[in-house]
Structure formats: structure tokens, C-alpha cells
Amino acid sequence: MKLLSIAIPCYNSAGYMGKCIESLLAGGEDVEILIVDDGSVKDNTAQIADDYAAKYPTIVKAIHKENGGHGSAVNTGIENAKGLYFKVVDSDDWVKEEAYLQILSKLRELAGGAETLDMLVSNFVYEKEGEKRKKVMHYRHILPQDKLFTWEDCHHFMKGHYILMHSVIFRTKLLQESGIKLPEHTFYVDNLYVFEPLPFVKHIYYLDVNFYRYYIGREGQSVNESIMISRIDQQIRVNKLMIDYLVEKKPEIIKNKRLYQYMRNYLEIIMTVSSVLLIRSGTEENLEKKKELWKYLKSKDRRLYFWMRNGIMGGTMNLPGKGGRRISVDAYKICQKIFKFN
């Protein structure tokens, strides 16, 4: 059995997927690289995938499927993964070799332990186009180091400091047995990917290495703000699915106080992002969608709604009138500068 399966969702990625794949080949025979061609038709993504599979038949597998979006490609990766652990690396991102080898060594060490590792967390780096100073997202003051730990051992997560797809490696069977199925033809499903499996995670390990390089700045990238606004209905869909999941699982999750706090706070961040994008769009239709989103939360869980609505972020996102909306956007811009997103 391979130690680590890495899925690379690819959709018309010919211009940059090579850099991603080459960075992952350094893992050698410990790694299974699943290049998931999500129905690419505009370039030779499919051919590049086949060429790598032919050149590295014991490491690389090319999977061709009808177009279903990023979530569908991740689902396909999970279904086909044979490795003990599972990682998603987007086709325009890459990994740092030294950190990569350290991670594989740690996975190898923990794989034979008495306690099962469910999730490994490492740092990621924002490779933002045009910025010389790279923002490193680490978890040094939040997660214990040099040992397996549980949710109860975690310290408080600060605003904007959460476990994202870039920083996480899950146990493959955990993902498969959790029943996670990301929605098709929907962007921003990475939020669901790092949300829904969490109640199944018991043992965690944090390795303080700058592993994943998250590229921001490519034209047409899904995290570009104007593109996010144009796809706001997909953002809302993901947001509502997160509400549904937390409310449905709440009786079970709330038994673990630290886990529930984390998931609730992460949902608060997503509610804030959805709200400010709807405000930024400037249309009456989208302002109504913002009201409807908050009403949806209230209809699902009044207590959660009032906690969120009366918090600093929820209150700021719901200030009345044009002046209030201006303050909401200014607050969001400050967060952008601090946390370097979008």
C-alpha cells in the first residue's frame, strides 16, 4: 500500500500543471499521484496526464472523467485513492521538496503507531503574484507540536486562522467512511472538505513546516473577488450546506466543546465572507440574498443565529443603510490586508 495518495484536480490546466506534478514526484514510490482530468477540452491537459502516467507508471495514475467541477474531481480522487493518507493539491499550486520529505517521514513514523493518525496539519504559504514578502500561515501558537493530540488539546483559533485544504492531510479511510460527497459544478467546496470530516477526526499531528505553496494571481482564479461575486450563488450554496451540516450534527459535535467552537467559528467566517461579497456587489437583489441567508441560519438554529448575529463580525456585516454597508466593507478590507486573502 502507498503511504500517501495525492489528487490533482485538473481542468484545462496545461499551462501550469507540470510544475505541480514535478514538485510531487519527489515523493517517489511512497506516493500515488492521481491526476484527475475533469473533462478538459480546451487544451492538452488529458495528454499531459497520460504522458506522466506512461513515464511514471508506478507513481502516477491518470483519471479521465466528464466535467463535474472541482468538488467532483476531489470526490473521484477519494474514491480511487489507495494510499493510507490523502491530500489534495490544486493544479496551479506546488509543494516544497524539503518539507514534503519531512511530511512523508512523519507519516511513515506515525502509520505504525498505537494510536491512529486521522489528520496531519502543516503550514502553507501564499504565493501572491507581485508580492515579494510571502505570508506564511502557521499554527505554532494554536496546535501542540511533536505529539499526537486531540481537539481538547488545541488552543483558541484566532479570526482568519483556520485549517484549510492547503494545510491538511486526512487518513484516506476516514474520508471514505465519513461519506463526504462534495457538490458538483460548484466552486468553494474546499470549505466543506475541511469541515465535514472533522467530527470523525480524533487524533491530530501538527508538523511546523512550510509545505504547500498556494498561488494567487492567475487570471480567472476562483478566489478573485470579482469572480467570487459573479459566482455568489455557489458561495451561498456552500454556506447553506455548512449550516445544514453543523445543525444536523450539533447534538453529537457539541459533546466535544473545542471541536464545536472551532466549527461554529469557521462557519462564522464563511457567513462573513458571503455577506460582504453580497454587499460589495451593490445590487438590491444581492442585498436581499444576504437577508435571506441570515434568515436561513435563524430558521435552522435560533441560538446559533443570535450568537453569530450579536458577535462583532455578524454585527458589522448587518449594519443598516449605505453607511453601515460602507463600514462592513472597510472592516473586510482591513482583514484582507492582515490575512492576505483574495
C-alpha positions in Angstrom: 0.0 0.0 0.0 1.2 3.5 -0.8 1.8 5.9 2.1 0.1 9.0 0.5 -2.4 9.5 -2.3 -2.3 13.0 -3.8 -5.2 14.0 -6.0 -4.6 16.9 -8.5 -7.9 18.1 -9.9 -7.1 19.4 -13.4 -9.4 21.4 -15.7 -7.7 23.0 -18.8 -4.6 23.2 -16.7 -1.9 22.5 -19.3 -0.2 25.9 -18.8 0.8 25.1 -15.2 0.0 21.6 -14.1 3.6 20.4 -15.0 5.1 22.4 -12.2 2.7 21.0 -9.7 3.3 17.3 -10.8 7.1 17.7 -10.9 7.1 19.0 -7.3 5.2 15.9 -6.2 7.3 13.4 -7.9 10.0 13.9 -5.3 7.9 11.7 -3.0 9.0 8.7 -5.1 7.4 5.3 -4.6 5.8 6.3 -1.2 3.3 8.4 -3.2 0.4 7.8 -5.5 -0.3 10.8 -7.7 -3.8 10.8 -9.1 -4.2 13.4 -11.9 -7.9 13.8 -12.3 -8.7 15.3 -15.7 -12.1 16.9 -15.1 -13.3 16.8 -18.8 -10.7 19.3 -20.1 -11.4 20.2 -23.8 -9.6 23.5 -24.4 -6.0 22.3 -24.1 -3.9 19.1 -23.8 -4.4 18.5 -20.1 -5.6 15.0 -20.8 -2.4 14.2 -22.9 -0.1 15.7 -20.3 -1.8 13.5 -17.6 -1.3 10.4 -19.9 2.3 11.3 -20.6 3.2 11.4 -16.9 1.3 8.2 -16.2 3.3 6.5 -19.0 6.6 7.9 -17.8 6.0 7.1 -14.1 3.6 4.1 -14.2 4.2 3.0 -10.6 3.6 6.5 -9.2 1.2 8.4 -11.5 -2.3 7.5 -12.5 -4.3 9.5 -15.0 -8.1 9.5 -14.4 -10.3 11.0 -17.1 -13.9 11.9 -16.3 -16.8 14.1 -17.5 -16.7 17.7 -16.3 -18.2 18.0 -12.8 -16.2 20.8 -11.2 -13.6 20.9 -8.5 -15.7 19.0 -5.9 -16.4 16.2 -8.3 -12.7 15.8 -9.1 -11.9 15.6 -5.4 -14.6 13.0 -4.9 -13.1 11.0 -7.7 -9.7 11.3 -6.1 -11.1 10.0 -2.8 -12.9 7.1 -4.5 -9.7 6.0 -6.3 -7.2 6.6 -3.6 -5.2 3.5 -2.4 -2.8 5.3 -0.1 -3.0 5.3 3.7 -3.4 9.1 3.7 -4.9 11.6 1.3 -4.0 15.1 0.1 -5.5 17.5 -2.5 -3.1 19.7 -4.4 -4.6 22.1 -6.9 -3.0 22.1 -10.3 -1.8 25.7 -10.1 -0.1 25.1 -6.7 3.0 23.2 -5.7 4.9 21.8 -2.7 8.4 22.5 -1.3 10.6 19.4 -1.5 12.3 19.6 1.8 9.1 20.0 3.8 7.4 17.3 1.6 10.1 14.7 2.5 9.7 15.7 6.2 6.0 15.1 6.0 6.4 11.7 4.3 8.9 10.7 7.0 6.4 11.8 9.8 3.5 9.9 8.1 5.7 6.8 7.9 6.6 7.1 11.5 3.0 7.6 12.7 1.5 5.0 10.5 2.7 2.2 12.7 1.8 3.8 16.0 -0.5 2.5 18.7 -2.9 5.5 18.1 -4.3 6.1 14.6 -3.4 9.5 13.0 -6.6 10.9 11.4 -5.3 14.3 10.3 -1.9 15.9 9.8 -1.7 19.7 9.6 1.2 21.7 8.2 1.8 25.3 7.1 1.1 26.8 3.8 2.5 29.9 2.0 0.6 32.4 0.0 2.5 32.8 -3.3 0.7 36.0 -4.2 1.6 37.5 -7.6 3.6 40.7 -7.3 4.3 40.4 -3.6 7.9 39.8 -2.5 7.1 39.0 1.1 5.3 35.7 1.4 2.6 35.3 4.0 3.1 32.0 5.9 0.0 30.5 7.6 1.3 28.5 10.6 -0.4 27.1 13.7 2.5 27.3 16.2 0.5 29.1 19.0 -2.6 27.1 18.4 -1.7 23.4 17.9 0.7 21.3 20.1 3.9 20.1 18.5 5.9 16.9 18.5 3.0 14.7 19.6 -0.4 13.3 18.6 -3.2 15.3 20.2 -7.0 15.7 20.3 -9.3 18.7 19.9 -9.3 19.2 23.6 -5.5 20.0 23.4 -5.9 22.8 20.8 -5.7 26.4 21.9 -8.1 29.1 20.6 -8.1 29.7 16.9 -7.8 33.4 16.1 -10.0 35.1 13.4 -8.8 34.2 9.9 -6.6 31.4 11.2 -8.2 28.1 10.2 -7.3 24.8 8.9 -7.7 25.0 5.1 -7.4 22.4 2.3 -3.8 23.5 1.7 -2.8 22.7 5.3 -4.5 19.3 5.8 -3.8 15.6 5.1 -6.5 13.2 6.1 -6.5 9.5 6.7 -8.0 8.1 3.5 -10.4 5.6 5.1 -11.7 8.3 7.4 -12.7 10.4 4.3 -14.2 7.3 2.6 -16.1 6.2 5.7 -17.3 9.7 6.6 -19.4 9.6 3.4 -18.2 13.1 2.3 -19.6 13.9 -1.2 -18.8 17.4 -2.4 -21.4 19.0 -4.7 -20.7 19.1 -8.4 -20.4 22.2 -10.6 -19.9 24.3 -7.5 -16.9 26.4 -6.6 -15.7 27.0 -2.9 -16.3 23.4 -1.9 -12.9 23.3 -0.2 -14.7 24.8 2.8 -16.9 21.7 3.0 -13.8 19.5 2.5 -12.1 20.9 5.7 -15.4 21.0 7.6 -17.5 17.8 7.2 -14.8 15.3 8.1 -13.8 17.0 11.4 -16.3 15.2 13.7 -14.6 11.9 12.6 -11.1 13.2 13.5 -9.8 12.0 16.8 -6.0 12.2 16.7 -4.2 15.1 15.0 -0.5 15.9 14.4 1.0 19.3 13.6 4.2 19.5 11.7 5.6 23.0 11.6 7.0 23.1 8.0 6.1 25.4 5.1 4.9 22.6 2.8 2.1 23.9 0.5 2.6 26.8 -1.9 -0.8 28.4 -2.6 -0.6 30.5 -5.8 -2.8 33.6 -6.0 -2.9 35.9 -9.0 -3.8 33.8 -12.0 -6.3 35.5 -14.3 -9.7 33.9 -13.8 -8.8 32.3 -10.5 -11.9 31.4 -8.4 -10.7 33.4 -5.4 -10.5 36.6 -7.3 -13.1 38.9 -5.7 -15.0 39.9 -8.8 -15.2 36.3 -9.9 -16.5 35.3 -6.4 -19.2 37.9 -6.7 -20.2 36.6 -10.1 -20.5 33.1 -8.6 -22.1 34.3 -5.4 -25.0 31.7 -5.7 -22.4 28.9 -5.4 -20.8 30.6 -2.4 -24.3 30.8 -0.8 -24.9 27.1 -1.6 -21.7 26.0 0.2 -22.6 28.3 3.1 -26.0 26.8 3.5 -24.6 23.3 3.3 -22.3 24.1 6.1 -25.2 25.4 8.2 -27.2 22.3 7.5 -24.3 20.0 8.4 -23.4 21.8 11.7 -27.0 22.0 12.8 -27.7 18.3 11.9 -24.6 17.0 13.6 -24.8 19.5 16.5 -26.1 17.0 19.2 -23.1 14.8 18.5 -20.5 17.6 17.9 -21.4 19.7 20.9 -20.2 16.9 23.2 -16.7 18.0 22.2 -16.7 21.6 23.2 -13.5 22.6 21.5 -14.5 21.0 18.2 -17.9 22.6 18.3 -16.3 26.0 19.0 -13.9 25.6 16.1 -16.7 24.5 13.6 -19.0 27.3 14.7 -16.3 29.9 14.4 -15.3 28.6 10.9 -19.0 28.9 9.8 -18.9 32.5 11.2 -16.0 33.3 8.8 -17.9 31.9 5.8 -21.1 33.8 6.8 -18.9 37.0 6.9 -17.3 36.3 3.5 -20.7 35.6 1.9 -22.2 38.7 3.5 -19.5 41.1 2.5 -19.4 39.8 -1.1 -23.2 40.3 -1.4 -22.7 43.9 0.0 -19.8 44.5 -2.4 -21.9 43.6 -5.4 -24.0 46.6 -4.8 -27.2 45.2 -6.2 -30.6 45.2 -4.4 -31.1 41.6 -5.5 -27.9 40.6 -3.6 -28.7 42.6 -0.5 -32.0 40.6 -0.4 -29.9 37.4 -0.7 -27.9 38.5 2.3 -31.0 39.0 4.4 -32.3 35.6 3.2 -29.0 33.9 4.1 -29.2 35.2 7.7 -32.9 34.2 7.9 -32.0 30.8 6.7 -29.5 30.4 9.6 -32.2 31.7 12.0 -34.7 29.1 10.7 -32.2 26.3 11.3 -30.8 27.2 14.7 -32.0 30.3 16.5 -29.4 30.0 19.2 -26.6 29.8 16.7 -28.1 32.7 14.8 -28.2 35.0 17.8 -24.7 34.1 18.9 -23.4 34.9 15.4 -25.6 37.9 14.7 -24.7 39.6 18.0 -21.0 38.9 17.6 -18.5 41.5 16.3 -18.4 40.1 12.8 -22.1 39.4 12.4 -23.0 42.8 13.8 -20.6 44.5 11.4 -22.0 42.7 8.4 -25.5 43.7 9.3 -25.2 47.4 10.0 -28.2 49.3 8.5 -28.1 51.6 5.4 -25.4 52.6 3.0 -23.2 54.0 5.7 -23.4 50.7 7.6 -22.5 48.8 4.5 -19.5 51.0 3.9 -18.2 50.2 7.4 -18.8 46.5 6.7 -16.6 46.7 3.5 -13.9 48.8 5.2 -13.7 46.2 8.0 -13.4 43.4 5.4 -10.6 45.3 3.6 -8.6 45.6 6.9 -9.0 41.8 7.2 -7.7 41.3 3.7 -4.6 43.3 4.5 -3.9 41.4 7.7 -4.6 37.9 6.4 -3.6 38.3 2.7 -6.6 36.6 1.2 -8.2 37.4 -2.2 
